[in-house]
Amino acid sequence: MKFTIDRNKFLKMLNTVSIAIEQKSPSPIYLNYKLDLDEKGLTVISTNGNLTIQTFLPYQDGDNIYISDYEEGVTLIQAKFLLEIVKRLESDTVTVDIIDEVIVDISDNYSKFRLNALKAEDYPQVDFELKGQIVEMEGETFKNIINQTSFAAATKENARQTLLGINMTSHGNEIDFTAADNSRLARKTYHADKEYDFSVTVPSKTITEVAKLIDGGKITLSIEENKIIFSYGDTKIYSRLIEGKYEFTKKYGNIAPNYVLQAKSDLLISAIQKATLFAIEKINVVTLAVSEDECHLSSSTVQVGSADISLSEYRYKGNYFEIHFNSSFVLDAIKACQSEDVVLTFAGEAGLFKVSNPNDEDLLLLVTPVQTYSY
C-alpha cells in the first residue's frame, strides 16, 4: 500500500475521525486509524467500540487531483502519532508507504517518520448502509437543534443511562429532540415532511460531535432498533443507542402563568452574571425578587459578601414573587433561546419554571428551582 495525498485533505480526514479515538482503550486495536485504499479512493475509519466514524476522499474531483502515485491496500496506523505527524509536516502533499505490512513511512519534502503498522484483519467491521427509518434535514437545522438541547443532558456517569443521551421521538410528522437531567429539560420539535414512528436515545457526546462537523449541506439520519447512522457529505458516523425507556414525555411544560417576567436577553444575562459573583459555590444560587415596580437578582456568601443587581428594563405580570435558582442552568437556557427577548414563566416558588423565546413555540426549556434555605 502506498499513496501521495493532499496534506490538508488528509489532515481534515484524520481530525474528523479522531472523535472516536480515546486516550485509553481496553482494546489496543481501537487506538488505530484504519486506512483502506481501493479503486474508488481512500477511506479512513476509527472506532471505540460504541462509536465508529468513516470518511472518504476520491482520487480526484474534476480537475482537482487529491491522491496520486498509489498502490491499493489496507492497514492500521497508530492514530495519535499519525495525526501529530501530519500536523507537523510542511509540504502540500504527504506520502504514506507501507513496507512488508508492518512498517509505515510517512514523509514530505523535508521530513520522514517511521511507525509500526498492523494488519487490519482483526479490525471490527461496521455496516454503514443507510436503512431503517430515514430522516433527511438541513444540516444547519440539525446543528441548531442540538445546540439548543444538548446542554441539558446529564454528564455524570452515575446518572440514569438514558439521561446521558438526547432522545429523539416521533409518532407522526413531528420529531422531538429532548435532553434532561434531574434539574432541567430542553426540547426542540422538528416538523418533518413525512411521518415516522420511533423513540431512540443517542449518547449526547456522540450527537454533539456530529453537530460540530456540520457546515451547511444536508444530513441523513438512518434509525434502526439498536443503532443510528449519521451521513453528512463524505462522512458517516455509526453509534449504538442507549437502552432503556426515556421517561420525559409531552406532559412536561404545562406551566401555569401565574408570574411572567419578560426582559432583554442580554440585559438579563448580564444581571445574572453579576449576581453570580457571590453565589454559593457549586450550585450558584441566585435569588430573583420581582414585582411590577422592582426586579432584583441577588446572591450572598457569609465568608465573602453579597450582590444585589437591579434590572431596569423588564415587563412583569403577577404579584410580588421570589424564587431561588441555579444561575448556570438559567443562563444556559436563555442562551439556547437565541432570541432578543426572553420570557420566564413561573407557576410558584417550588415548581418547574419555563424559559422561552416568545417567537419559538417549538422550543421548551424547563428549570427546577433551588429550594429555599438559609444562606
Short mmCIF file of the C-alpha atoms (twelve columns), coordinates in Angstrom:
data_MODEL
# 
_entry.id   MODEL 
# 
loop_
_atom_site.group_PDB 
_atom_site.id 
_atom_site.type_symbol 
_atom_site.label_atom_id 
_atom_site.label_alt_id 
_atom_site.label_comp_id 
_atom_site.label_asym_id 
_atom_site.label_seq_id 
_atom_site.Cartn_x 
_atom_site.Cartn_y 
_atom_site.Cartn_z 
_atom_site.pdbx_PDB_model_num 
ATOM 1   C CA . MET A 1   0.000   0.000  0.000   1 
ATOM 2   C CA . LYS A 2   1.317   3.402  -0.980  1 
ATOM 3   C CA . PHE A 3   -0.099  6.815  -1.836  1 
ATOM 4   C CA . THR A 4   0.693   10.511 -2.014  1 
ATOM 5   C CA . ILE A 5   -2.133  12.716 -0.774  1 
ATOM 6   C CA . ASP A 6   -3.062  16.357 -0.433  1 
ATOM 7   C CA . ARG A 7   -1.915  17.192 3.107   1 
ATOM 8   C CA . ASN A 8   -4.838  19.484 4.022   1 
ATOM 9   C CA . LYS A 9   -7.410  16.941 2.817   1 
ATOM 10  C CA . PHE A 10  -5.651  14.142 4.696   1 
ATOM 11  C CA . LEU A 11  -5.412  16.204 7.880   1 
ATOM 12  C CA . LYS A 12  -9.120  17.032 7.701   1 
ATOM 13  C CA . MET A 13  -9.955  13.334 7.375   1 
ATOM 14  C CA . LEU A 14  -7.810  12.411 10.369  1 
ATOM 15  C CA . ASN A 15  -9.274  15.195 12.507  1 
ATOM 16  C CA . THR A 16  -12.805 14.152 11.590  1 
ATOM 17  C CA . VAL A 17  -12.437 10.513 12.583  1 
ATOM 18  C CA . SER A 18  -10.302 11.291 15.649  1 
ATOM 19  C CA . ILE A 19  -13.564 11.919 17.526  1 
ATOM 20  C CA . ALA A 20  -13.857 8.162  18.105  1 
ATOM 21  C CA . ILE A 21  -10.264 7.731  19.307  1 
ATOM 22  C CA . GLU A 22  -9.944  7.648  23.080  1 
ATOM 23  C CA . GLN A 23  -6.735  8.176  25.046  1 
ATOM 24  C CA . LYS A 24  -7.117  4.821  26.750  1 
ATOM 25  C CA . SER A 25  -8.905  1.752  25.486  1 
ATOM 26  C CA . PRO A 26  -9.373  -1.824 26.740  1 
ATOM 27  C CA . SER A 27  -8.629  -2.915 23.176  1 
ATOM 28  C CA . PRO A 28  -5.332  -1.612 21.682  1 
ATOM 29  C CA . ILE A 29  -6.735  -2.015 18.190  1 
ATOM 30  C CA . TYR A 30  -9.130  0.897  18.885  1 
ATOM 31  C CA . LEU A 31  -6.138  3.247  19.167  1 
ATOM 32  C CA . ASN A 32  -5.511  2.968  15.435  1 
ATOM 33  C CA . TYR A 33  -6.846  4.523  12.268  1 
ATOM 34  C CA . LYS A 34  -7.826  2.075  9.579   1 
ATOM 35  C CA . LEU A 35  -6.714  3.279  6.140   1 
ATOM 36  C CA . ASP A 36  -8.341  1.493  3.201   1 
ATOM 37  C CA . LEU A 37  -7.288  2.452  -0.314  1 
ATOM 38  C CA . ASP A 38  -9.343  0.820  -3.069  1 
ATOM 39  C CA . GLU A 39  -10.359 1.513  -6.652  1 
ATOM 40  C CA . LYS A 40  -12.549 4.457  -5.575  1 
ATOM 41  C CA . GLY A 41  -10.240 6.296  -3.193  1 
ATOM 42  C CA . LEU A 42  -9.166  6.442  0.446   1 
ATOM 43  C CA . THR A 43  -11.409 5.600  3.395   1 
ATOM 44  C CA . VAL A 44  -10.236 6.394  6.938   1 
ATOM 45  C CA . ILE A 45  -12.065 4.752  9.848   1 
ATOM 46  C CA . SER A 46  -11.835 4.964  13.637  1 
ATOM 47  C CA . THR A 47  -13.838 3.308  16.406  1 
ATOM 48  C CA . ASN A 48  -14.041 2.943  20.179  1 
ATOM 49  C CA . GLY A 49  -16.483 0.036  20.050  1 
ATOM 50  C CA . ASN A 50  -19.620 2.143  20.508  1 
ATOM 51  C CA . LEU A 51  -18.921 4.949  18.060  1 
ATOM 52  C CA . THR A 52  -17.449 4.414  14.599  1 
ATOM 53  C CA . ILE A 53  -16.631 7.137  12.076  1 
ATOM 54  C CA . GLN A 54  -15.574 6.817  8.466   1 
ATOM 55  C CA . THR A 55  -14.755 9.475  5.920   1 
ATOM 56  C CA . PHE A 56  -13.860 9.137  2.252   1 
ATOM 57  C CA . LEU A 57  -11.717 11.007 -0.272  1 
ATOM 58  C CA . PRO A 58  -11.781 10.167 -4.003  1 
ATOM 59  C CA . TYR A 59  -8.628  10.154 -6.106  1 
ATOM 60  C CA . GLN A 60  -9.815  13.277 -7.825  1 
ATOM 61  C CA . ASP A 61  -12.794 15.570 -8.194  1 
ATOM 62  C CA . GLY A 62  -12.971 17.182 -11.609 1 
ATOM 63  C CA . ASP A 63  -9.589  18.719 -12.304 1 
ATOM 64  C CA . ASN A 64  -8.536  18.506 -8.654  1 
ATOM 65  C CA . ILE A 65  -6.244  15.530 -8.018  1 
ATOM 66  C CA . TYR A 66  -6.122  14.577 -4.339  1 
ATOM 67  C CA . ILE A 67  -4.351  11.187 -4.364  1 
ATOM 68  C CA . SER A 68  -1.596  10.061 -6.748  1 
ATOM 69  C CA . ASP A 69  1.222   7.522  -7.118  1 
ATOM 70  C CA . TYR A 70  -0.818  4.882  -5.326  1 
ATOM 71  C CA . GLU A 71  -0.981  1.153  -4.725  1 
ATOM 72  C CA . GLU A 72  -4.181  -0.204 -3.189  1 
ATOM 73  C CA . GLY A 73  -4.203  -1.806 0.241   1 
ATOM 74  C CA . VAL A 74  -5.365  -1.605 3.843   1 
ATOM 75  C CA . THR A 75  -3.527  -1.049 7.108   1 
ATOM 76  C CA . LEU A 76  -3.815  0.126  10.719  1 
ATOM 77  C CA . ILE A 77  -1.676  3.048  11.933  1 
ATOM 78  C CA . GLN A 78  -1.428  4.432  15.474  1 
ATOM 79  C CA . ALA A 79  -3.861  7.343  15.489  1 
ATOM 80  C CA . LYS A 80  -2.096  9.611  17.980  1 
ATOM 81  C CA . PHE A 81  1.200   9.595  16.124  1 
ATOM 82  C CA . LEU A 82  -0.172  9.714  12.593  1 
ATOM 83  C CA . LEU A 83  -2.292  12.774 13.382  1 
ATOM 84  C CA . GLU A 84  0.553   14.605 15.114  1 
ATOM 85  C CA . ILE A 85  2.996   13.815 12.292  1 
ATOM 86  C CA . VAL A 86  0.681   15.082 9.555   1 
ATOM 87  C CA . LYS A 87  0.014   18.259 11.574  1 
ATOM 88  C CA . ARG A 88  3.744   18.976 11.682  1 
ATOM 89  C CA . LEU A 89  4.608   18.269 8.052   1 
ATOM 90  C CA . GLU A 90  5.178   21.334 5.895   1 
ATOM 91  C CA . SER A 91  4.676   20.282 2.282   1 
ATOM 92  C CA . ASP A 92  1.437   20.424 0.323   1 
ATOM 93  C CA . THR A 93  1.471   16.642 -0.064  1 
ATOM 94  C CA . VAL A 94  2.198   13.672 2.211   1 
ATOM 95  C CA . THR A 95  3.454   10.255 1.143   1 
ATOM 96  C CA . VAL A 96  2.419   7.152  3.074   1 
ATOM 97  C CA . ASP A 97  4.268   3.926  2.249   1 
ATOM 98  C CA . ILE A 98  3.550   0.571  3.934   1 
ATOM 99  C CA . ILE A 99  6.543   -1.768 3.968   1 
ATOM 100 C CA . ASP A 100 6.036   -5.519 4.450   1 
ATOM 101 C CA . GLU A 101 2.627   -4.766 6.052   1 
ATOM 102 C CA . VAL A 102 4.191   -3.890 9.424   1 
ATOM 103 C CA . ILE A 103 6.152   -0.653 8.836   1 
ATOM 104 C CA . VAL A 104 4.814   2.686  7.595   1 
ATOM 105 C CA . ASP A 105 6.926   5.547  6.306   1 
ATOM 106 C CA . ILE A 106 5.296   8.994  6.394   1 
ATOM 107 C CA . SER A 107 7.165   11.749 4.604   1 
ATOM 108 C CA . ASP A 108 7.107   15.049 2.755   1 
ATOM 109 C CA . ASN A 109 9.835   17.080 1.082   1 
ATOM 110 C CA . TYR A 110 11.533  17.850 4.388   1 
ATOM 111 C CA . SER A 111 10.803  15.115 6.927   1 
ATOM 112 C CA . LYS A 112 10.436  11.361 7.215   1 
ATOM 113 C CA . PHE A 113 8.878   9.382  10.056  1 
ATOM 114 C CA . ARG A 114 8.629   5.643  10.556  1 
ATOM 115 C CA . LEU A 115 5.919   3.919  12.611  1 
ATOM 116 C CA . ASN A 116 4.833   0.384  13.278  1 
ATOM 117 C CA . ALA A 117 1.768   -0.696 11.321  1 
ATOM 118 C CA . LEU A 118 -0.715  -3.500 11.983  1 
ATOM 119 C CA . LYS A 119 -2.605  -5.834 9.732   1 
ATOM 120 C CA . ALA A 120 -6.283  -4.959 9.519   1 
ATOM 121 C CA . GLU A 121 -7.827  -8.432 9.715   1 
ATOM 122 C CA . ASP A 122 -8.967  -8.061 13.328  1 
ATOM 123 C CA . TYR A 123 -10.391 -4.546 12.985  1 
ATOM 124 C CA . PRO A 124 -14.182 -4.566 13.688  1 
ATOM 125 C CA . GLN A 125 -16.425 -4.444 10.642  1 
ATOM 126 C CA . VAL A 126 -19.317 -1.967 10.671  1 
ATOM 127 C CA . ASP A 127 -22.284 -1.898 8.309   1 
ATOM 128 C CA . PHE A 128 -22.692 1.706  7.169   1 
ATOM 129 C CA . GLU A 129 -25.626 1.009  4.850   1 
ATOM 130 C CA . LEU A 130 -28.431 3.508  5.392   1 
ATOM 131 C CA . LYS A 131 -31.620 1.604  6.183   1 
ATOM 132 C CA . GLY A 132 -34.444 1.556  8.695   1 
ATOM 133 C CA . GLN A 133 -36.267 4.875  9.101   1 
ATOM 134 C CA . ILE A 134 -34.527 7.607  7.124   1 
ATOM 135 C CA . VAL A 135 -34.732 11.254 8.222   1 
ATOM 136 C CA . GLU A 136 -33.276 13.942 5.953   1 
ATOM 137 C CA . MET A 137 -32.896 17.529 7.110   1 
ATOM 138 C CA . GLU A 138 -30.823 20.626 6.552   1 
ATOM 139 C CA . GLY A 139 -27.504 20.351 8.327   1 
ATOM 140 C CA . GLU A 140 -27.744 23.797 9.910   1 
ATOM 141 C CA . THR A 141 -31.230 22.972 11.225  1 
ATOM 142 C CA . PHE A 142 -29.928 19.793 12.849  1 
ATOM 143 C CA . LYS A 143 -26.923 21.616 14.285  1 
ATOM 144 C CA . ASN A 144 -29.134 24.326 15.757  1 
ATOM 145 C CA . ILE A 145 -31.473 21.763 17.351  1 
ATOM 146 C CA . ILE A 146 -28.570 20.013 19.056  1 
ATOM 147 C CA . ASN A 147 -27.100 23.312 20.252  1 
ATOM 148 C CA . GLN A 148 -30.461 24.253 21.778  1 
ATOM 149 C CA . THR A 149 -30.895 20.957 23.653  1 
ATOM 150 C CA . SER A 150 -27.645 19.084 24.335  1 
ATOM 151 C CA . PHE A 151 -26.560 21.341 27.222  1 
ATOM 152 C CA . ALA A 152 -29.363 19.909 29.381  1 
ATOM 153 C CA . ALA A 153 -28.265 16.268 29.131  1 
ATOM 154 C CA . ALA A 154 -26.774 14.659 32.230  1 
ATOM 155 C CA . THR A 155 -22.995 14.406 32.281  1 
ATOM 156 C CA . LYS A 156 -22.308 12.365 35.403  1 
ATOM 157 C CA . GLU A 157 -21.758 8.677  34.813  1 
ATOM 158 C CA . ASN A 158 -23.795 7.828  37.916  1 
ATOM 159 C CA . ALA A 159 -26.916 9.389  36.341  1 
ATOM 160 C CA . ARG A 160 -29.564 7.185  34.782  1 
ATOM 161 C CA . GLN A 161 -28.154 5.926  31.488  1 
ATOM 162 C CA . THR A 162 -30.966 7.365  29.394  1 
ATOM 163 C CA . LEU A 163 -30.265 10.849 30.749  1 
ATOM 164 C CA . LEU A 164 -26.747 10.701 29.278  1 
ATOM 165 C CA . GLY A 165 -28.289 10.985 25.830  1 
ATOM 166 C CA . ILE A 166 -30.587 13.019 23.634  1 
ATOM 167 C CA . ASN A 167 -33.887 11.324 22.981  1 
ATOM 168 C CA . MET A 168 -35.477 11.509 19.533  1 
ATOM 169 C CA . THR A 169 -39.145 10.566 19.452  1 
ATOM 170 C CA . SER A 170 -41.688 10.702 16.648  1 
ATOM 171 C CA . HIS A 171 -45.177 9.292  16.244  1 
ATOM 172 C CA . GLY A 172 -46.205 11.355 13.233  1 
ATOM 173 C CA . ASN A 173 -44.569 14.199 11.348  1 
ATOM 174 C CA . GLU A 174 -43.090 15.871 14.443  1 
ATOM 175 C CA . ILE A 175 -39.745 14.783 15.885  1 
ATOM 176 C CA . ASP A 176 -38.991 15.804 19.476  1 
ATOM 177 C CA . PHE A 177 -35.331 16.152 20.452  1 
ATOM 178 C CA . THR A 178 -35.180 16.035 24.266  1 
ATOM 179 C CA . ALA A 179 -32.306 16.309 26.746  1 
ATOM 180 C CA . ALA A 180 -32.732 16.356 30.515  1 
ATOM 181 C CA . ASP A 181 -31.110 15.694 33.834  1 
ATOM 182 C CA . ASN A 182 -32.696 15.758 37.274  1 
ATOM 183 C CA . SER A 183 -32.856 19.575 37.337  1 
ATOM 184 C CA . ARG A 184 -33.663 20.778 33.814  1 
ATOM 185 C CA . LEU A 185 -35.062 19.831 30.443  1 
ATOM 186 C CA . ALA A 186 -34.647 21.093 26.888  1 
ATOM 187 C CA . ARG A 187 -36.841 20.009 23.989  1 
ATOM 188 C CA . LYS A 188 -36.974 21.162 20.390  1 
ATOM 189 C CA . THR A 189 -39.661 19.977 17.990  1 
ATOM 190 C CA . TYR A 190 -38.760 19.486 14.328  1 
ATOM 191 C CA . HIS A 191 -41.563 19.417 11.753  1 
ATOM 192 C CA . ALA A 192 -40.757 16.764 9.166   1 
ATOM 193 C CA . ASP A 193 -42.278 16.384 5.714   1 
ATOM 194 C CA . LYS A 194 -43.284 12.751 6.340   1 
ATOM 195 C CA . GLU A 195 -44.481 10.590 9.220   1 
ATOM 196 C CA . TYR A 196 -42.251 8.435  11.414  1 
ATOM 197 C CA . ASP A 197 -42.604 6.069  14.364  1 
ATOM 198 C CA . PHE A 198 -39.564 5.722  16.614  1 
ATOM 199 C CA . SER A 199 -38.140 6.584  20.019  1 
ATOM 200 C CA . VAL A 200 -34.359 6.311  20.390  1 
ATOM 201 C CA . THR A 201 -31.749 7.826  22.698  1 
ATOM 202 C CA . VAL A 202 -28.366 8.789  21.263  1 
ATOM 203 C CA . PRO A 203 -25.349 9.415  23.543  1 
ATOM 204 C CA . SER A 204 -25.099 13.182 23.914  1 
ATOM 205 C CA . LYS A 205 -21.319 13.117 23.411  1 
ATOM 206 C CA . THR A 206 -21.845 11.493 20.032  1 
ATOM 207 C CA . ILE A 207 -24.581 13.747 18.749  1 
ATOM 208 C CA . THR A 208 -22.801 16.940 19.841  1 
ATOM 209 C CA . GLU A 209 -19.677 15.851 17.962  1 
ATOM 210 C CA . VAL A 210 -21.799 15.177 14.886  1 
ATOM 211 C CA . ALA A 211 -23.222 18.693 15.118  1 
ATOM 212 C CA . LYS A 212 -19.706 20.152 15.247  1 
ATOM 213 C CA . LEU A 213 -18.863 18.574 11.891  1 
ATOM 214 C CA . ILE A 214 -21.716 20.279 10.067  1 
ATOM 215 C CA . ASP A 215 -21.138 23.295 7.877   1 
ATOM 216 C CA . GLY A 216 -24.108 23.658 5.553   1 
ATOM 217 C CA . GLY A 217 -25.484 20.918 3.297   1 
ATOM 218 C CA . LYS A 218 -27.877 18.162 4.319   1 
ATOM 219 C CA . ILE A 219 -27.633 15.409 6.897   1 
ATOM 220 C CA . THR A 220 -29.294 11.998 6.763   1 
ATOM 221 C CA . LEU A 221 -30.206 10.007 9.871   1 
ATOM 222 C CA . SER A 222 -30.660 6.246  9.481   1 
ATOM 223 C CA . ILE A 223 -32.518 4.950  12.549  1 
ATOM 224 C CA . GLU A 224 -32.785 1.289  13.487  1 
ATOM 225 C CA . GLU A 225 -33.662 -0.604 16.652  1 
ATOM 226 C CA . ASN A 226 -30.197 -0.551 18.231  1 
ATOM 227 C CA . LYS A 227 -28.129 1.871  16.146  1 
ATOM 228 C CA . ILE A 228 -28.164 5.158  14.306  1 
ATOM 229 C CA . ILE A 229 -26.032 6.321  11.389  1 
ATOM 230 C CA . PHE A 230 -25.474 9.990  10.597  1 
ATOM 231 C CA . SER A 231 -24.431 10.640 6.994   1 
ATOM 232 C CA . TYR A 232 -23.035 14.039 6.085   1 
ATOM 233 C CA . GLY A 233 -21.097 14.678 2.888   1 
ATOM 234 C CA . ASP A 234 -18.387 12.004 2.610   1 
ATOM 235 C CA . THR A 235 -18.556 11.165 6.332   1 
ATOM 236 C CA . LYS A 236 -20.657 8.597  8.168   1 
ATOM 237 C CA . ILE A 237 -20.955 8.214  11.932  1 
ATOM 238 C CA . TYR A 238 -22.253 4.957  13.404  1 
ATOM 239 C CA . SER A 239 -23.422 4.960  17.018  1 
ATOM 240 C CA . ARG A 240 -25.007 2.443  19.303  1 
ATOM 241 C CA . LEU A 241 -28.126 3.660  21.075  1 
ATOM 242 C CA . ILE A 242 -28.689 3.923  24.823  1 
ATOM 243 C CA . GLU A 243 -31.048 1.221  26.018  1 
ATOM 244 C CA . GLY A 244 -33.995 1.919  28.283  1 
ATOM 245 C CA . LYS A 245 -37.209 3.920  28.226  1 
ATOM 246 C CA . TYR A 246 -36.858 7.690  28.193  1 
ATOM 247 C CA . GLU A 247 -39.165 9.000  30.909  1 
ATOM 248 C CA . PHE A 248 -39.703 12.633 29.884  1 
ATOM 249 C CA . THR A 249 -42.828 12.972 27.769  1 
ATOM 250 C CA . LYS A 250 -45.068 15.661 26.274  1 
ATOM 251 C CA . LYS A 251 -46.809 16.296 29.614  1 
ATOM 252 C CA . TYR A 252 -43.917 18.454 30.805  1 
ATOM 253 C CA . GLY A 253 -44.203 22.125 30.000  1 
ATOM 254 C CA . ASN A 254 -47.733 22.986 31.097  1 
ATOM 255 C CA . ILE A 255 -46.619 25.725 33.484  1 
ATOM 256 C CA . ALA A 256 -49.415 27.897 34.888  1 
ATOM 257 C CA . PRO A 257 -48.531 31.528 34.000  1 
ATOM 258 C CA . ASN A 258 -49.065 32.919 37.494  1 
ATOM 259 C CA . TYR A 259 -45.903 35.020 37.356  1 
ATOM 260 C CA . VAL A 260 -44.422 36.065 33.993  1 
ATOM 261 C CA . LEU A 261 -41.208 38.066 33.523  1 
ATOM 262 C CA . GLN A 262 -40.076 39.290 30.085  1 
ATOM 263 C CA . ALA A 263 -36.731 41.006 29.541  1 
ATOM 264 C CA . LYS A 264 -33.984 41.607 27.004  1 
ATOM 265 C CA . SER A 265 -31.825 38.505 26.892  1 
ATOM 266 C CA . ASP A 266 -28.523 40.354 27.030  1 
ATOM 267 C CA . LEU A 267 -29.601 42.517 29.977  1 
ATOM 268 C CA . LEU A 268 -30.878 39.545 31.959  1 
ATOM 269 C CA . ILE A 269 -27.725 37.540 31.200  1 
ATOM 270 C CA . SER A 270 -25.568 40.434 32.376  1 
ATOM 271 C CA . ALA A 271 -27.568 40.851 35.592  1 
ATOM 272 C CA . ILE A 272 -27.407 37.121 36.411  1 
ATOM 273 C CA . GLN A 273 -23.674 37.006 35.731  1 
ATOM 274 C CA . LYS A 274 -23.091 39.951 38.084  1 
ATOM 275 C CA . ALA A 275 -25.233 38.373 40.781  1 
ATOM 276 C CA . THR A 276 -23.396 35.060 40.412  1 
ATOM 277 C CA . LEU A 277 -20.174 36.668 41.578  1 
ATOM 278 C CA . PHE A 278 -21.156 35.989 45.206  1 
ATOM 279 C CA . ALA A 279 -23.336 32.958 44.576  1 
ATOM 280 C CA . ILE A 280 -22.904 29.874 46.692  1 
ATOM 281 C CA . GLU A 281 -20.264 27.657 45.125  1 
ATOM 282 C CA . LYS A 282 -21.164 24.559 43.068  1 
ATOM 283 C CA . ILE A 283 -24.893 25.276 42.777  1 
ATOM 284 C CA . ASN A 284 -24.529 29.015 42.044  1 
ATOM 285 C CA . VAL A 285 -27.746 30.043 43.803  1 
ATOM 286 C CA . VAL A 286 -29.187 33.376 42.701  1 
ATOM 287 C CA . THR A 287 -32.402 34.867 44.056  1 
ATOM 288 C CA . LEU A 288 -34.884 36.596 41.781  1 
ATOM 289 C CA . ALA A 289 -37.294 39.000 43.505  1 
ATOM 290 C CA . VAL A 290 -39.743 40.760 41.211  1 
ATOM 291 C CA . SER A 291 -42.857 42.900 41.291  1 
ATOM 292 C CA . GLU A 292 -44.394 45.413 38.916  1 
ATOM 293 C CA . ASP A 293 -42.187 48.101 40.475  1 
ATOM 294 C CA . GLU A 294 -38.836 46.386 41.019  1 
ATOM 295 C CA . CYS A 295 -36.790 43.448 39.745  1 
ATOM 296 C CA . HIS A 296 -33.684 42.349 41.651  1 
ATOM 297 C CA . LEU A 297 -31.205 39.490 41.273  1 
ATOM 298 C CA . SER A 298 -29.086 38.818 44.324  1 
ATOM 299 C CA . SER A 299 -26.717 36.398 45.991  1 
ATOM 300 C CA . SER A 300 -24.706 36.258 49.196  1 
ATOM 301 C CA . THR A 301 -21.991 34.243 50.865  1 
ATOM 302 C CA . VAL A 302 -21.227 34.831 54.528  1 
ATOM 303 C CA . GLN A 303 -17.479 34.400 54.037  1 
ATOM 304 C CA . VAL A 304 -17.256 36.764 51.043  1 
ATOM 305 C CA . GLY A 305 -20.086 39.246 50.606  1 
ATOM 306 C CA . SER A 306 -23.265 39.929 48.698  1 
ATOM 307 C CA . ALA A 307 -24.546 41.307 45.407  1 
ATOM 308 C CA . ASP A 308 -27.859 42.980 44.551  1 
ATOM 309 C CA . ILE A 309 -28.416 43.771 40.890  1 
ATOM 310 C CA . SER A 310 -31.387 45.777 39.662  1 
ATOM 311 C CA . LEU A 311 -32.918 45.032 36.269  1 
ATOM 312 C CA . SER A 312 -34.187 48.311 34.889  1 
ATOM 313 C CA . GLU A 313 -35.909 47.165 31.687  1 
ATOM 314 C CA . TYR A 314 -38.497 44.419 32.018  1 
ATOM 315 C CA . ARG A 315 -42.184 43.608 31.854  1 
ATOM 316 C CA . TYR A 316 -43.896 41.618 34.590  1 
ATOM 317 C CA . LYS A 317 -47.316 40.133 35.240  1 
ATOM 318 C CA . GLY A 318 -48.246 38.911 38.710  1 
ATOM 319 C CA . ASN A 319 -47.915 39.738 42.385  1 
ATOM 320 C CA . TYR A 320 -44.619 40.068 44.227  1 
ATOM 321 C CA . PHE A 321 -42.621 36.892 43.643  1 
ATOM 322 C CA . GLU A 322 -39.344 35.437 44.862  1 
ATOM 323 C CA . ILE A 323 -37.505 32.336 43.703  1 
ATOM 324 C CA . HIS A 324 -34.022 30.802 44.005  1 
ATOM 325 C CA . PHE A 325 -32.327 29.080 41.062  1 
ATOM 326 C CA . ASN A 326 -29.052 27.720 39.762  1 
ATOM 327 C CA . SER A 327 -27.719 30.601 37.696  1 
ATOM 328 C CA . SER A 328 -25.769 28.341 35.322  1 
ATOM 329 C CA . PHE A 329 -28.936 26.479 34.382  1 
ATOM 330 C CA . VAL A 330 -30.867 29.658 33.675  1 
ATOM 331 C CA . LEU A 331 -28.009 31.215 31.703  1 
ATOM 332 C CA . ASP A 332 -27.764 28.091 29.531  1 
ATOM 333 C CA . ALA A 333 -31.498 28.220 28.863  1 
ATOM 334 C CA . ILE A 334 -31.514 31.925 27.982  1 
ATOM 335 C CA . LYS A 335 -28.647 31.419 25.531  1 
ATOM 336 C CA . ALA A 336 -30.428 28.434 23.987  1 
ATOM 337 C CA . CYS A 337 -33.424 30.663 23.213  1 
ATOM 338 C CA . GLN A 338 -31.277 32.538 20.679  1 
ATOM 339 C CA . SER A 339 -33.634 35.499 20.871  1 
ATOM 340 C CA . GLU A 340 -33.568 39.203 21.647  1 
ATOM 341 C CA . ASP A 341 -36.232 38.830 24.335  1 
ATOM 342 C CA . VAL A 342 -36.718 36.010 26.820  1 
ATOM 343 C CA . VAL A 343 -39.726 35.071 28.936  1 
ATOM 344 C CA . LEU A 344 -39.582 33.350 32.342  1 
ATOM 345 C CA . THR A 345 -42.882 31.766 33.379  1 
ATOM 346 C CA . PHE A 346 -43.442 30.593 36.970  1 
ATOM 347 C CA . ALA A 347 -46.352 28.704 38.497  1 
ATOM 348 C CA . GLY A 348 -44.984 29.165 42.021  1 
ATOM 349 C CA . GLU A 349 -41.846 29.162 44.119  1 
ATOM 350 C CA . ALA A 350 -41.360 25.386 44.265  1 
ATOM 351 C CA . GLY A 351 -42.262 24.020 40.838  1 
ATOM 352 C CA . LEU A 352 -40.558 23.834 37.484  1 
ATOM 353 C CA . PHE A 353 -40.391 27.110 35.599  1 
ATOM 354 C CA . LYS A 354 -40.114 27.802 31.894  1 
ATOM 355 C CA . VAL A 355 -37.578 29.860 29.964  1 
ATOM 356 C CA . SER A 356 -38.768 30.635 26.459  1 
ATOM 357 C CA . ASN A 357 -38.270 32.501 23.223  1 
ATOM 358 C CA . PRO A 358 -41.574 34.363 22.695  1 
ATOM 359 C CA . ASN A 359 -41.310 33.674 18.944  1 
ATOM 360 C CA . ASP A 360 -40.468 29.969 19.061  1 
ATOM 361 C CA . GLU A 361 -43.242 27.659 20.226  1 
ATOM 362 C CA . ASP A 362 -41.209 24.591 19.213  1 
ATOM 363 C CA . LEU A 363 -38.594 25.137 21.930  1 
ATOM 364 C CA . LEU A 364 -39.285 24.096 25.529  1 
ATOM 365 C CA . LEU A 365 -36.787 24.855 28.299  1 
ATOM 366 C CA . LEU A 366 -37.526 23.944 31.917  1 
ATOM 367 C CA . VAL A 367 -35.536 24.544 35.099  1 
ATOM 368 C CA . THR A 368 -36.095 23.266 38.643  1 
ATOM 369 C CA . PRO A 369 -35.714 25.976 41.327  1 
ATOM 370 C CA . VAL A 370 -33.452 25.554 44.330  1 
ATOM 371 C CA . GLN A 371 -35.445 25.021 47.486  1 
ATOM 372 C CA . THR A 372 -35.376 27.935 49.909  1 
ATOM 373 C CA . TYR A 373 -32.898 27.590 52.712  1 
ATOM 374 C CA . SER A 374 -30.691 29.756 54.864  1 
ATOM 375 C CA . TYR A 375 -27.613 31.073 53.165  1 
# 
